[in-house]
């Protein structure tokens, strides 16, 4: 099984319910909270609609 970043699950949940924006996800990669590969895996999923995305 592939090892994931400690915050992967948090960002995945936020993405699925729409409480994190694409811009915030990019910052998470920049700040090394998640990897680029994890970003790609998460953002291919359908994003929730709690907040409208700004991108």
Secondary structure, DSSP 8 states (H G I E B T S, - for coil): -----TTHHHHHHHHHHT-S-HHHHHHHHHTTSS-HHHHHHHHTS---SSS----
